[in-house]
């Protein structure tokens, strides 16, 4: 059994190493960069000329999640112009909470455009802040770091809480408001991107964020002990309970958990093994349909999709231990919806940043 202190130390070392000099992947027009044309095609369809990431399946809204993801990809590909465009729209339209540096999570284009929910989403804030800190080094722009560190400080102050009934661990709330239960908290396990939390904690001098990443690692292991990680769960002093009114399946939220764990260089994590086995069991050789909603307890497939972004997640979990039999990384399509398209871009980044070889078919 790895002690919490040992795990924290190893996570901090990972973060320190990752925040050091990194191989430059080249800009979006860099010759030979296979991700450059994919990102450019995705931007053309899903990002407005003003820098707004458009989620067309949700009434053309924009959200902090989409803006944060796009900032991460733009930074990773050295796309300074795209990064600045997306960041400017994000700050102008979502950084409107007033009392903190966190982002309002939802913006609707109706009536000339407006924020329709000022609550934050901690994963959107996490990815935006992480991208800003990384971009400060890549683009030699101190202003990015200032903005990212302010977000990190408020994320720690407002969204990290002691575990129910314990004072030796921390949980990451999905947002500042609305996730308090009578006997604990409602959490989204897929908001735990351990690598981002660790790198950002190291860069911002926020050791509690690094500690929360280690605690999140243990939390995900506990959830995966007997079943797939669920979309939402209530954490109480006596353990985990279903979150009333929210999905308990391994669905569109939880599918990101194994992606983030592989990206955090934890391919042997129990949550990754659970997802890998579920995908390998459910995906028929030669079939394009990929499970998108699976009963977390029984493994029964409830929904599938032929969008290649979902198959990319399955491929990443399979290839992380060398198995590429039925789940080769599919060819990219910019014409799939915002969410699966972005998941595929993130899966390709995770593959590259962890030196995996999930071959494209």
C-alpha positions in Angstrom: 0.0 0.0 0.0 1.5 3.3 -1.1 1.3 5.9 1.7 -0.4 9.2 1.1 2.8 11.1 1.7 4.7 9.0 -0.8 2.0 9.5 -3.4 1.9 13.2 -2.8 5.7 13.4 -3.2 5.6 11.4 -6.4 2.8 13.5 -7.8 4.7 16.7 -7.0 7.8 15.3 -8.7 5.7 14.5 -11.8 4.4 18.1 -11.7 7.8 19.7 -11.2 9.2 17.6 -14.1 6.3 18.4 -16.4 6.6 22.1 -15.6 10.2 22.1 -16.7 11.4 22.4 -20.2 9.2 20.5 -22.6 9.7 19.4 -26.2 8.1 22.1 -28.4 5.6 20.4 -30.7 5.5 23.3 -33.2 2.9 25.7 -34.2 -0.3 24.8 -36.0 1.4 25.1 -39.4 4.6 23.3 -38.3 5.8 21.0 -41.1 5.3 17.4 -40.2 3.1 17.9 -37.1 0.3 15.4 -37.5 -2.0 17.2 -35.1 -1.8 20.6 -36.7 -4.3 20.0 -39.5 -6.7 18.2 -37.1 -6.7 21.2 -34.8 -7.1 23.7 -37.6 -10.1 21.7 -39.0 -11.7 21.5 -35.6 -11.3 25.2 -35.0 -12.8 26.1 -38.4 -16.0 24.2 -37.5 -16.3 24.7 -33.7 -14.7 28.0 -32.9 -16.2 31.3 -34.0 -14.1 34.1 -35.4 -14.3 35.8 -32.0 -12.8 32.8 -30.2 -16.0 31.3 -28.8 -16.1 27.5 -28.7 -19.6 26.5 -29.8 -21.4 23.4 -28.5 -24.1 23.0 -31.1 -25.8 20.0 -29.5 -26.5 22.1 -26.5 -28.4 25.0 -28.2 -25.1 26.6 -29.5 -24.0 27.5 -26.0 -20.4 28.0 -24.9 -19.0 26.9 -21.5 -15.9 27.1 -19.5 -15.1 23.5 -20.2 -14.9 24.0 -23.9 -12.9 27.2 -23.6 -10.5 25.5 -21.2 -10.0 22.5 -23.4 -9.4 24.6 -26.5 -6.8 26.7 -24.6 -5.0 23.4 -23.6 -4.9 22.2 -27.2 -3.8 25.6 -28.6 -0.9 25.8 -26.1 0.2 22.2 -26.8 0.4 22.9 -30.5 2.0 26.3 -30.1 -0.9 28.1 -31.7 -0.4 31.6 -30.1 -2.9 33.3 -32.4 -5.6 30.8 -31.6 -4.7 30.8 -27.9 -5.0 34.6 -27.7 -8.3 34.6 -29.6 -9.9 32.0 -27.4 -8.5 33.5 -24.2 -9.8 37.0 -25.1 -13.3 35.8 -25.6 -13.2 33.7 -22.4 -12.0 36.6 -20.2 -14.4 39.1 -21.8 -17.5 36.9 -21.5 -17.0 34.4 -18.7 -14.7 36.2 -16.2 -17.7 38.1 -14.9 -18.2 36.6 -11.4 -16.8 39.7 -9.8 -15.7 38.3 -6.4 -13.2 35.8 -7.7 -11.1 34.9 -10.8 -13.2 31.8 -11.7 -15.2 31.6 -14.8 -19.0 31.6 -15.2 -19.7 28.2 -16.7 -22.4 28.8 -19.2 -23.0 31.5 -21.9 -25.9 31.5 -24.3 -25.9 33.4 -27.7 -29.6 34.5 -27.3 -30.5 38.2 -26.9 -27.1 39.3 -28.1 -25.2 36.8 -25.9 -25.3 36.5 -22.1 -24.1 34.4 -19.2 -27.1 32.2 -18.1 -25.4 30.6 -15.1 -22.8 32.5 -13.1 -21.7 29.4 -11.1 -18.3 28.1 -12.0 -17.4 24.6 -13.2 -14.1 23.6 -11.5 -12.9 21.4 -14.4 -13.3 24.4 -16.8 -11.3 26.6 -14.4 -8.7 23.8 -13.9 -8.1 23.4 -17.6 -8.0 27.1 -18.3 -5.6 27.8 -15.5 -3.4 24.9 -16.5 -3.3 26.1 -20.1 -2.4 29.6 -19.0 0.5 28.5 -16.8 1.9 26.2 -19.6 1.4 29.0 -22.2 3.3 31.5 -20.0 6.4 29.4 -20.5 5.8 28.5 -24.1 5.0 32.0 -25.3 7.1 33.9 -22.8 4.1 35.9 -21.6 4.0 36.6 -17.8 0.5 37.9 -18.0 -0.8 34.4 -18.7 0.8 33.2 -15.5 -0.8 36.0 -13.5 -4.2 35.1 -14.7 -3.7 31.4 -14.3 -2.3 31.7 -10.8 -5.3 33.9 -9.7 -7.7 31.2 -11.0 -5.7 28.5 -9.2 -5.8 30.4 -5.9 -9.5 30.9 -6.0 -10.1 27.3 -7.1 -8.2 26.1 -4.0 -10.0 28.6 -1.7 -13.5 28.0 -3.0 -13.7 24.5 -4.4 -11.5 22.3 -2.2 -13.2 21.1 1.0 -12.3 18.5 3.7 -13.6 15.0 3.1 -16.8 14.4 5.0 -16.1 13.3 8.5 -12.3 13.6 8.0 -9.7 16.3 8.2 -6.8 14.3 6.5 -8.1 14.5 2.9 -9.6 17.0 0.4 -12.3 16.7 -2.2 -12.7 18.9 -5.3 -16.2 20.3 -5.6 -17.7 20.6 -9.1 -18.5 24.3 -8.4 -18.7 26.9 -5.7 -22.4 26.6 -5.3 -24.9 23.7 -5.4 -22.9 20.6 -4.5 -23.5 20.4 -0.8 -25.5 17.5 0.5 -27.0 17.1 4.0 -24.4 14.4 4.8 -21.6 15.3 2.5 -20.9 16.5 -1.1 -21.9 15.6 -4.6 -18.8 15.3 -6.8 -18.0 14.5 -10.4 -15.1 12.0 -10.5 -14.2 13.1 -14.0 -13.3 16.6 -12.8 -10.1 15.1 -11.2 -7.5 15.6 -13.9 -4.5 14.7 -11.6 -1.7 15.9 -13.9 -3.3 19.3 -14.3 -4.0 19.6 -10.6 -0.4 18.6 -9.8 1.3 20.8 -12.3 -0.8 23.8 -11.4 -0.3 23.2 -7.7 3.4 23.1 -8.2 3.5 26.2 -10.5 1.2 28.2 -8.2 2.8 27.2 -4.9 -0.5 25.6 -3.8 0.5 22.4 -2.0 -3.2 21.7 -1.1 -4.0 21.3 -4.8 -1.2 18.7 -5.1 -2.6 17.0 -2.0 -6.1 17.0 -3.5 -4.7 15.3 -6.6 -3.3 12.5 -4.5 -6.6 12.2 -2.6 -8.4 12.2 -5.9 -6.2 9.3 -7.0 -7.2 7.4 -3.9 -10.9 8.3 -4.4 -10.9 7.1 -8.0 -9.3 3.8 -6.9 -11.9 3.3 -4.2 -14.7 4.0 -6.7 -13.2 1.5 -9.2 -12.7 -1.2 -6.6 -16.0 -2.9 -7.5 -17.4 -1.2 -10.5 -16.8 1.4 -13.3 -16.4 5.0 -12.1 -19.8 6.7 -12.2 -20.7 10.1 -13.7 -21.7 11.5 -10.3 -21.5 10.3 -6.8 -22.3 11.5 -3.3 -19.4 11.3 -0.8 -20.4 10.9 2.9 -18.7 10.1 6.1 -19.7 6.4 5.6 -18.7 6.1 2.0 -20.1 6.6 -1.5 -23.8 6.9 -2.3 -25.8 7.6 -5.5 -26.2 11.3 -6.2 -29.9 12.0 -6.3 -31.1 13.2 -9.7 -27.8 12.6 -11.4 -26.4 9.8 -13.6 -24.7 6.9 -11.8 -23.7 5.3 -15.1 -20.3 5.3 -16.7 -21.4 7.8 -19.3 -20.5 11.1 -21.0 -19.0 12.5 -17.8 -17.1 9.5 -16.4 -15.6 8.5 -19.8 -13.0 11.2 -19.3 -11.7 9.7 -16.1 -9.5 7.0 -17.8 -8.3 9.6 -20.4 -7.1 11.9 -17.6 -5.5 9.0 -15.7 -3.6 7.8 -18.7 -2.6 11.4 -19.5 -1.4 11.6 -15.9 0.9 8.6 -16.5 -1.2 6.3 -14.4 -2.2 3.6 -17.0 -2.3 0.9 -14.4 -4.9 2.7 -12.3 -7.9 0.6 -11.3 -10.3 3.0 -13.0 -8.4 2.6 -16.3 -8.5 -1.2 -16.0 -12.3 -1.2 -15.4 -12.9 1.0 -18.4 -10.5 -1.0 -20.6 -12.2 -4.3 -19.7 -15.6 -2.8 -20.3 -14.7 -1.5 -23.7 -12.9 -4.7 -24.8 -15.9 -6.7 -23.7 -18.5 -4.5 -25.4 -16.8 -3.5 -28.7 -17.3 -6.0 -31.5 -14.4 -6.4 -33.9 -15.1 -4.6 -37.1 -17.9 -2.5 -35.6 -17.7 1.3 -35.4 -20.2 1.7 -32.5 -18.6 2.5 -29.2 -20.3 2.4 -25.8 -21.0 5.9 -24.5 -23.3 4.9 -21.5 -22.6 1.8 -19.6 -24.2 0.6 -16.4 -21.4 1.1 -13.9 -22.3 -1.9 -11.8 -23.4 -4.5 -14.4 -21.5 -3.5 -17.5 -24.6 -3.4 -19.6 -24.3 -1.0 -22.6 -27.1 1.5 -22.7 -26.0 3.8 -25.5 -23.5 3.7 -28.3 -22.1 6.2 -30.9 -20.2 5.9 -34.1 -18.4 9.3 -33.5 -14.7 8.5 -33.7 -14.0 10.6 -30.6 -15.6 8.0 -28.3 -13.6 5.2 -30.0 -10.5 7.2 -29.5 -11.1 7.1 -25.7 -11.5 3.3 -25.9 -8.4 3.0 -28.0 -6.3 5.1 -25.5 -7.3 2.8 -22.6 -6.5 -0.3 -24.6 -3.2 0.8 -26.0 -2.0 2.1 -22.6 -1.1 -1.5 -21.8 -0.1 -2.6 -25.3 -3.4 -4.1 -26.4 -4.5 -2.8 -29.8 -6.7 -5.7 -31.0 -10.1 -4.2 -31.5 -9.6 -0.5 -30.6 -7.1 1.1 -32.8 -7.2 4.9 -32.7 -9.7 5.9 -35.4 -9.1 8.5 -38.1 -10.1 12.0 -36.9 -13.2 13.8 -38.2 -13.7 17.5 -37.5 -17.4 17.1 -38.5 -18.3 15.2 -35.4 -19.9 17.2 -32.6 -17.9 19.5 -30.4 -17.6 17.0 -27.5 -16.4 13.8 -29.2 -14.1 15.9 -31.5 -12.5 17.5 -28.5 -12.2 14.2 -26.7 -10.3 12.8 -29.7 -7.9 15.8 -29.8 -7.3 15.4 -26.1 -6.8 11.6 -26.5 -4.2 12.3 -29.2 -2.4 14.8 -27.0 -2.4 12.3 -24.1 -1.0 9.7 -26.4 1.8 12.0 -27.5 2.6 13.5 -24.1 2.9 10.0 -22.5 4.8 8.5 -25.5 2.1 5.9 -26.2 1.6 4.4 -29.7 -2.1 4.1 -30.2 -2.0 3.5 -34.0 -4.4 5.3 -36.3 -6.3 2.8 -38.5 
